[in-house]
Amino acid sequence: MSLFIKNQIQSDYEKKFDGVTEFVVIDTTGISGVSNNIFRGELKKKDMHLAVVKNSLMRLTLKKMGLENAGEVFQSGPCVVVYGGDSVIDVAKEVVVWAKKFK
């Protein structure tokens, strides 16, 4: 990936996560595309959002946001950030409900 593209993605992350200080990180490996779309739609109804991120760029974004300690989560493997709703507790509860639905 070119440096230009990486900078564009990081800029997008900075806009997307502006003001976000709490989030849940999950791995959606093995979830079908249809199930993933249903999951996203249900989250959206509750004003929650799901974003697949590139780990290295997310770490840089978190560092710029002053949340560099949270960057430790983004080391390897696919990471999906779930945020929004009324609180991170609501987000976590919703993720747990959906985790039980997926095998």
C-alpha positions as CSV (number, residue, x, y, z in Angstrom):
1,M,0.0,0.0,0.0
2,S,1.4,3.4,-1.0
3,L,2.2,6.1,1.6
4,F,-0.5,8.3,0.0
5,I,-3.2,5.7,0.5
6,K,-2.0,5.0,4.1
7,N,-2.2,8.7,4.9
8,Q,-5.7,8.9,3.4
9,I,-6.9,5.9,5.5
10,Q,-5.3,7.3,8.7
11,S,-7.0,10.7,8.0
12,D,-10.3,8.8,7.6
13,Y,-9.8,7.1,10.9
14,E,-9.1,10.4,12.6
15,K,-12.3,11.8,11.3
16,K,-14.3,8.6,12.1
17,F,-13.0,8.2,15.6
18,D,-12.9,11.9,16.6
19,G,-14.4,12.2,20.0
20,V,-14.5,8.4,20.5
21,T,-12.8,7.4,23.8
22,E,-14.3,4.1,24.5
23,F,-14.9,1.2,22.1
24,V,-15.0,-2.6,21.9
25,V,-12.5,-4.6,19.7
26,I,-13.8,-7.8,18.2
27,D,-12.7,-10.4,15.6
28,T,-15.4,-11.3,13.0
29,T,-13.4,-14.0,11.3
30,G,-15.8,-16.8,10.2
31,I,-18.9,-14.7,10.2
32,S,-20.7,-14.9,6.8
33,G,-21.2,-11.7,4.7
34,V,-25.0,-11.9,5.2
35,S,-24.6,-12.3,9.0
36,N,-22.1,-9.4,9.1
37,N,-24.5,-7.2,7.2
38,I,-27.4,-8.1,9.6
39,F,-25.1,-7.4,12.6
40,R,-24.1,-4.0,11.2
41,G,-27.7,-3.1,10.5
42,E,-28.9,-4.0,14.0
43,L,-26.0,-2.0,15.5
44,K,-26.9,1.0,13.3
45,K,-30.5,0.9,14.6
46,K,-29.0,1.5,18.1
47,D,-26.6,4.2,16.9
48,M,-23.6,1.9,17.1
49,H,-21.0,1.6,14.4
50,L,-18.6,-1.1,13.3
51,A,-15.3,-0.4,11.5
52,V,-12.8,-2.9,10.2
53,V,-9.4,-1.3,10.7
54,K,-5.8,-1.7,9.7
55,N,-3.9,-2.4,12.9
56,S,-0.8,-0.2,12.3
57,L,-2.8,2.8,11.1
58,M,-5.2,2.4,14.0
59,R,-2.3,2.5,16.4
60,L,-1.0,5.7,14.9
61,T,-4.5,7.2,15.0
62,L,-4.9,6.3,18.7
63,K,-1.5,7.8,19.5
64,K,-2.6,11.1,17.9
65,M,-5.8,10.9,19.9
66,G,-3.8,10.5,23.2
67,L,-5.0,6.9,23.6
68,E,-1.8,5.1,22.8
69,N,-2.3,2.5,25.5
70,A,-5.4,1.3,23.7
71,G,-3.1,0.6,20.7
72,E,-1.7,-2.4,22.4
73,V,-4.9,-4.3,21.4
74,F,-4.2,-3.8,17.7
75,Q,-1.2,-6.0,17.3
76,S,-2.1,-8.9,15.0
77,G,-5.1,-10.5,13.3
78,P,-8.2,-8.8,12.0
79,C,-9.6,-6.2,14.3
80,V,-13.1,-4.6,14.1
81,V,-13.9,-1.6,16.3
82,V,-17.5,-1.3,17.6
83,Y,-18.4,2.1,19.1
84,G,-21.3,4.5,19.7
85,G,-24.6,4.0,21.5
86,D,-25.2,5.5,24.9
87,S,-22.1,3.9,26.5
88,V,-19.4,1.3,25.9
89,I,-21.3,-1.0,28.2
90,D,-24.3,-1.0,25.9
91,V,-21.9,-1.7,23.0
92,A,-20.3,-4.6,24.9
93,K,-23.7,-6.0,25.9
94,E,-24.9,-5.9,22.2
95,V,-21.7,-7.6,21.0
96,V,-22.2,-10.4,23.6
97,V,-25.8,-10.9,22.5
98,W,-24.6,-11.3,18.9
99,A,-21.7,-13.5,19.8
100,K,-24.1,-16.0,21.1
101,K,-26.0,-16.0,17.8
102,F,-22.8,-16.8,15.8
103,K,-21.1,-20.2,16.1
